[in-house]
Amino acid sequence: MEMITVPAGEATLSDRRTQRSWTVGVASFLLAPVPVTHESGRLPLVDVSWQDALRYCNTLSEHEGLSPAYRLESSTWDRSANGYRLPSEAEWEHACRAGTTGPRYGPLDEIAWYRENSAESVHEVGGKAANAWGLRDMLGNVWEWCWDVYDAEVYGEYRVLRGGGWFDEHWSCRASVRRRSHPTFRVDDVGFRLARSL
């Protein structure tokens, strides 16, 4: 499977509700250039929960002889594993920005499928321009699950979603936007992207 090496760096994350910002160091890691697709085509795999995504990562890792990243019964991440996993929220934002500092890595219509240009449906991956590191569909088309808990104090085990989707307005398709959902939630504009540690 093709993976892109994302260089080390840092991401400054922010939470609109608490008005809090925090900076996280990011080690170099591998990230898939597009979200996971259906076996038979280029459409993103959607209607997939965070728990489904973890199972997929472990199954693919075992199939390729890699050590699974997740202990599913306890929803924990073995950070020493070399198998497939979800990116952390900081990794995702660092990769999305690809060295840029604005809300997006390019003009929105050139890089993303969103409500104004998607005809309100999902599109094949890779059809829009890549960012500087060769990653496509980081914004728009489908929201992507990240590993992290969103805000345990307020939302319990809800997990982070990033990137915006085909049904979202332009303001949701920004590198800094965070969404949350229950780890069992499935809907037609949520998918995920594979990462691996180096």
Contacts in CASP RR format, 6 or more apart in sequence:
PFRMAT RR
TARGET T0000
AUTHOR 0000-0000-0000
METHOD contacts of the structure
MODEL  1
MEMITVPAGEATLSDRRTQRSWTVGVASFLLAPVPVTHESGRLPLVDVSW
QDALRYCNTLSEHEGLSPAYRLESSTWDRSANGYRLPSEAEWEHACRAGT
TGPRYGPLDEIAWYRENSAESVHEVGGKAANAWGLRDMLGNVWEWCWDVY
DAEVYGEYRVLRGGGWFDEHWSCRASVRRRSHPTFRVDDVGFRLARSL
1 32 0 8 1.000
1 64 0 8 1.000
1 194 0 8 1.000
2 32 0 8 1.000
2 33 0 8 1.000
3 30 0 8 1.000
3 31 0 8 1.000
3 32 0 8 1.000
3 33 0 8 1.000
3 194 0 8 1.000
3 196 0 8 1.000
4 30 0 8 1.000
4 31 0 8 1.000
4 32 0 8 1.000
4 33 0 8 1.000
4 133 0 8 1.000
4 134 0 8 1.000
4 135 0 8 1.000
5 28 0 8 1.000
5 29 0 8 1.000
5 30 0 8 1.000
5 198 0 8 1.000
6 26 0 8 1.000
6 28 0 8 1.000
6 29 0 8 1.000
6 30 0 8 1.000
6 31 0 8 1.000
6 91 0 8 1.000
6 94 0 8 1.000
6 95 0 8 1.000
6 133 0 8 1.000
7 28 0 8 1.000
7 133 0 8 1.000
8 25 0 8 1.000
8 26 0 8 1.000
8 27 0 8 1.000
8 28 0 8 1.000
9 25 0 8 1.000
9 26 0 8 1.000
9 94 0 8 1.000
10 23 0 8 1.000
10 24 0 8 1.000
10 25 0 8 1.000
10 26 0 8 1.000
10 90 0 8 1.000
10 94 0 8 1.000
11 23 0 8 1.000
11 24 0 8 1.000
11 25 0 8 1.000
11 26 0 8 1.000
11 89 0 8 1.000
11 90 0 8 1.000
11 91 0 8 1.000
11 93 0 8 1.000
11 94 0 8 1.000
11 97 0 8 1.000
12 21 0 8 1.000
12 22 0 8 1.000
12 23 0 8 1.000
12 24 0 8 1.000
13 21 0 8 1.000
13 22 0 8 1.000
13 23 0 8 1.000
13 24 0 8 1.000
13 89 0 8 1.000
13 90 0 8 1.000
13 93 0 8 1.000
13 176 0 8 1.000
13 178 0 8 1.000
14 20 0 8 1.000
14 21 0 8 1.000
14 22 0 8 1.000
14 176 0 8 1.000
15 21 0 8 1.000
15 151 0 8 1.000
15 178 0 8 1.000
16 178 0 8 1.000
17 151 0 8 1.000
17 154 0 8 1.000
18 151 0 8 1.000
24 88 0 8 1.000
24 90 0 8 1.000
25 90 0 8 1.000
26 88 0 8 1.000
26 90 0 8 1.000
26 91 0 8 1.000
26 94 0 8 1.000
27 197 0 8 1.000
27 198 0 8 1.000
28 198 0 8 1.000
29 87 0 8 1.000
29 91 0 8 1.000
29 195 0 8 1.000
29 196 0 8 1.000
29 197 0 8 1.000
29 198 0 8 1.000
30 195 0 8 1.000
30 196 0 8 1.000
30 197 0 8 1.000
30 198 0 8 1.000
31 87 0 8 1.000
31 91 0 8 1.000
31 95 0 8 1.000
31 135 0 8 1.000
31 193 0 8 1.000
31 194 0 8 1.000
31 195 0 8 1.000
32 193 0 8 1.000
32 194 0 8 1.000
32 195 0 8 1.000
33 126 0 8 1.000
33 130 0 8 1.000
33 134 0 8 1.000
33 135 0 8 1.000
33 136 0 8 1.000
34 44 0 8 1.000
34 125 0 8 1.000
34 126 0 8 1.000
34 135 0 8 1.000
34 136 0 8 1.000
34 137 0 8 1.000
34 193 0 8 1.000
35 44 0 8 1.000
35 45 0 8 1.000
35 125 0 8 1.000
35 137 0 8 1.000
35 141 0 8 1.000
35 142 0 8 1.000
35 144 0 8 1.000
35 191 0 8 1.000
35 192 0 8 1.000
35 193 0 8 1.000
36 44 0 8 1.000
36 45 0 8 1.000
36 56 0 8 1.000
36 191 0 8 1.000
36 192 0 8 1.000
36 193 0 8 1.000
36 194 0 8 1.000
37 43 0 8 1.000
37 44 0 8 1.000
37 45 0 8 1.000
37 125 0 8 1.000
38 44 0 8 1.000
38 45 0 8 1.000
41 124 0 8 1.000
42 124 0 8 1.000
42 125 0 8 1.000
42 126 0 8 1.000
43 122 0 8 1.000
43 123 0 8 1.000
43 124 0 8 1.000
43 125 0 8 1.000
44 122 0 8 1.000
44 125 0 8 1.000
44 137 0 8 1.000
44 141 0 8 1.000
44 142 0 8 1.000
44 191 0 8 1.000
45 191 0 8 1.000
45 192 0 8 1.000
46 122 0 8 1.000
46 142 0 8 1.000
46 187 0 8 1.000
46 188 0 8 1.000
46 189 0 8 1.000
46 190 0 8 1.000
46 191 0 8 1.000
47 186 0 8 1.000
47 187 0 8 1.000
47 188 0 8 1.000
47 190 0 8 1.000
48 56 0 8 1.000
48 145 0 8 1.000
48 186 0 8 1.000
48 190 0 8 1.000
48 191 0 8 1.000
48 192 0 8 1.000
49 183 0 8 1.000
49 184 0 8 1.000
49 185 0 8 1.000
49 186 0 8 1.000
50 86 0 8 1.000
50 145 0 8 1.000
50 159 0 8 1.000
50 181 0 8 1.000
50 183 0 8 1.000
50 184 0 8 1.000
50 185 0 8 1.000
51 72 0 8 1.000
51 75 0 8 1.000
51 183 0 8 1.000
51 184 0 8 1.000
52 186 0 8 1.000
53 86 0 8 1.000
53 145 0 8 1.000
53 191 0 8 1.000
53 192 0 8 1.000
54 70 0 8 1.000
54 72 0 8 1.000
54 75 0 8 1.000
54 86 0 8 1.000
55 72 0 8 1.000
56 84 0 8 1.000
56 192 0 8 1.000
57 68 0 8 1.000
57 69 0 8 1.000
57 70 0 8 1.000
57 83 0 8 1.000
57 84 0 8 1.000
57 85 0 8 1.000
57 86 0 8 1.000
57 194 0 8 1.000
58 68 0 8 1.000
58 69 0 8 1.000
58 70 0 8 1.000
58 72 0 8 1.000
58 84 0 8 1.000
60 84 0 8 1.000
60 194 0 8 1.000
61 67 0 8 1.000
61 68 0 8 1.000
61 69 0 8 1.000
61 81 0 8 1.000
61 83 0 8 1.000
61 84 0 8 1.000
62 68 0 8 1.000
64 83 0 8 1.000
66 81 0 8 1.000
66 82 0 8 1.000
66 83 0 8 1.000
66 84 0 8 1.000
66 196 0 8 1.000
67 78 0 8 1.000
67 80 0 8 1.000
67 81 0 8 1.000
67 82 0 8 1.000
67 83 0 8 1.000
68 78 0 8 1.000
68 81 0 8 1.000
68 83 0 8 1.000
69 77 0 8 1.000
69 78 0 8 1.000
69 79 0 8 1.000
69 81 0 8 1.000
69 83 0 8 1.000
69 84 0 8 1.000
69 85 0 8 1.000
69 197 0 8 1.000
70 76 0 8 1.000
70 77 0 8 1.000
70 78 0 8 1.000
70 85 0 8 1.000
71 77 0 8 1.000
71 78 0 8 1.000
75 157 0 8 1.000
75 183 0 8 1.000
77 85 0 8 1.000
77 147 0 8 1.000
79 197 0 8 1.000
81 197 0 8 1.000
82 196 0 8 1.000
82 197 0 8 1.000
83 196 0 8 1.000
83 197 0 8 1.000
84 194 0 8 1.000
84 195 0 8 1.000
84 196 0 8 1.000
85 147 0 8 1.000
85 194 0 8 1.000
85 195 0 8 1.000
85 196 0 8 1.000
85 197 0 8 1.000
86 145 0 8 1.000
86 146 0 8 1.000
86 147 0 8 1.000
86 192 0 8 1.000
86 193 0 8 1.000
86 194 0 8 1.000
86 195 0 8 1.000
87 95 0 8 1.000
87 144 0 8 1.000
87 146 0 8 1.000
87 147 0 8 1.000
87 193 0 8 1.000
87 195 0 8 1.000
88 146 0 8 1.000
88 147 0 8 1.000
88 148 0 8 1.000
89 146 0 8 1.000
89 147 0 8 1.000
89 148 0 8 1.000
89 160 0 8 1.000
89 162 0 8 1.000
89 178 0 8 1.000
91 146 0 8 1.000
91 195 0 8 1.000
92 138 0 8 1.000
92 144 0 8 1.000
92 146 0 8 1.000
92 162 0 8 1.000
92 193 0 8 1.000
93 162 0 8 1.000
93 175 0 8 1.000
93 176 0 8 1.000
95 133 0 8 1.000
95 135 0 8 1.000
95 138 0 8 1.000
96 105 0 8 1.000
96 131 0 8 1.000
96 135 0 8 1.000
96 138 0 8 1.000
96 139 0 8 1.000
96 162 0 8 1.000
96 163 0 8 1.000
96 175 0 8 1.000
97 105 0 8 1.000
97 131 0 8 1.000
97 175 0 8 1.000
98 105 0 8 1.000
98 131 0 8 1.000
98 132 0 8 1.000
98 133 0 8 1.000
98 134 0 8 1.000
98 135 0 8 1.000
99 132 0 8 1.000
100 106 0 8 1.000
100 131 0 8 1.000
100 132 0 8 1.000
100 175 0 8 1.000
102 175 0 8 1.000
103 174 0 8 1.000
103 175 0 8 1.000
103 176 0 8 1.000
104 111 0 8 1.000
104 112 0 8 1.000
104 139 0 8 1.000
104 173 0 8 1.000
104 174 0 8 1.000
104 175 0 8 1.000
105 111 0 8 1.000
105 131 0 8 1.000
105 132 0 8 1.000
105 138 0 8 1.000
105 139 0 8 1.000
105 175 0 8 1.000
106 129 0 8 1.000
106 131 0 8 1.000
108 114 0 8 1.000
108 139 0 8 1.000
108 170 0 8 1.000
108 173 0 8 1.000
109 116 0 8 1.000
109 117 0 8 1.000
110 128 0 8 1.000
110 129 0 8 1.000
111 128 0 8 1.000
111 129 0 8 1.000
111 131 0 8 1.000
111 138 0 8 1.000
111 139 0 8 1.000
112 128 0 8 1.000
112 137 0 8 1.000
112 139 0 8 1.000
112 140 0 8 1.000
112 141 0 8 1.000
112 164 0 8 1.000
112 165 0 8 1.000
112 173 0 8 1.000
113 122 0 8 1.000
113 123 0 8 1.000
113 128 0 8 1.000
113 137 0 8 1.000
113 140 0 8 1.000
113 141 0 8 1.000
113 165 0 8 1.000
113 166 0 8 1.000
114 139 0 8 1.000
114 140 0 8 1.000
114 164 0 8 1.000
114 165 0 8 1.000
114 166 0 8 1.000
114 168 0 8 1.000
114 169 0 8 1.000
114 170 0 8 1.000
114 172 0 8 1.000
114 173 0 8 1.000
115 166 0 8 1.000
115 167 0 8 1.000
115 168 0 8 1.000
115 169 0 8 1.000
115 170 0 8 1.000
116 169 0 8 1.000
116 170 0 8 1.000
118 141 0 8 1.000
118 166 0 8 1.000
118 167 0 8 1.000
120 166 0 8 1.000
120 167 0 8 1.000
121 166 0 8 1.000
122 141 0 8 1.000
122 142 0 8 1.000
122 166 0 8 1.000
122 188 0 8 1.000
122 189 0 8 1.000
123 141 0 8 1.000
123 166 0 8 1.000
125 136 0 8 1.000
125 137 0 8 1.000
125 141 0 8 1.000
126 136 0 8 1.000
126 137 0 8 1.000
127 136 0 8 1.000
127 137 0 8 1.000
128 136 0 8 1.000
128 137 0 8 1.000
128 141 0 8 1.000
129 136 0 8 1.000
130 136 0 8 1.000
131 138 0 8 1.000
138 163 0 8 1.000
138 175 0 8 1.000
139 163 0 8 1.000
139 164 0 8 1.000
139 173 0 8 1.000
139 174 0 8 1.000
139 175 0 8 1.000
140 163 0 8 1.000
140 164 0 8 1.000
140 165 0 8 1.000
140 166 0 8 1.000
140 168 0 8 1.000
140 173 0 8 1.000
141 165 0 8 1.000
141 166 0 8 1.000
142 164 0 8 1.000
142 165 0 8 1.000
142 166 0 8 1.000
142 189 0 8 1.000
142 190 0 8 1.000
142 191 0 8 1.000
143 161 0 8 1.000
143 162 0 8 1.000
143 163 0 8 1.000
143 164 0 8 1.000
143 165 0 8 1.000
143 179 0 8 1.000
143 189 0 8 1.000
143 190 0 8 1.000
143 191 0 8 1.000
144 161 0 8 1.000
144 162 0 8 1.000
144 163 0 8 1.000
144 190 0 8 1.000
144 191 0 8 1.000
144 192 0 8 1.000
144 193 0 8 1.000
145 159 0 8 1.000
145 160 0 8 1.000
145 161 0 8 1.000
145 190 0 8 1.000
145 191 0 8 1.000
145 192 0 8 1.000
146 159 0 8 1.000
146 160 0 8 1.000
146 161 0 8 1.000
146 162 0 8 1.000
147 159 0 8 1.000
147 160 0 8 1.000
148 159 0 8 1.000
148 160 0 8 1.000
149 155 0 8 1.000
149 156 0 8 1.000
149 157 0 8 1.000
149 158 0 8 1.000
149 159 0 8 1.000
149 160 0 8 1.000
150 158 0 8 1.000
150 159 0 8 1.000
150 160 0 8 1.000
150 178 0 8 1.000
150 180 0 8 1.000
151 158 0 8 1.000
151 180 0 8 1.000
155 180 0 8 1.000
157 182 0 8 1.000
157 183 0 8 1.000
158 180 0 8 1.000
158 181 0 8 1.000
158 182 0 8 1.000
158 183 0 8 1.000
159 180 0 8 1.000
159 181 0 8 1.000
159 182 0 8 1.000
159 183 0 8 1.000
160 178 0 8 1.000
160 179 0 8 1.000
160 180 0 8 1.000
161 178 0 8 1.000
161 179 0 8 1.000
161 180 0 8 1.000
161 181 0 8 1.000
161 190 0 8 1.000
162 177 0 8 1.000
162 178 0 8 1.000
162 179 0 8 1.000
163 172 0 8 1.000
163 173 0 8 1.000
163 174 0 8 1.000
163 175 0 8 1.000
163 177 0 8 1.000
164 172 0 8 1.000
164 173 0 8 1.000
164 177 0 8 1.000
164 179 0 8 1.000
164 189 0 8 1.000
165 172 0 8 1.000
165 173 0 8 1.000
165 189 0 8 1.000
166 189 0 8 1.000
167 189 0 8 1.000
168 189 0 8 1.000
171 177 0 8 1.000
172 179 0 8 1.000
181 190 0 8 1.000
END
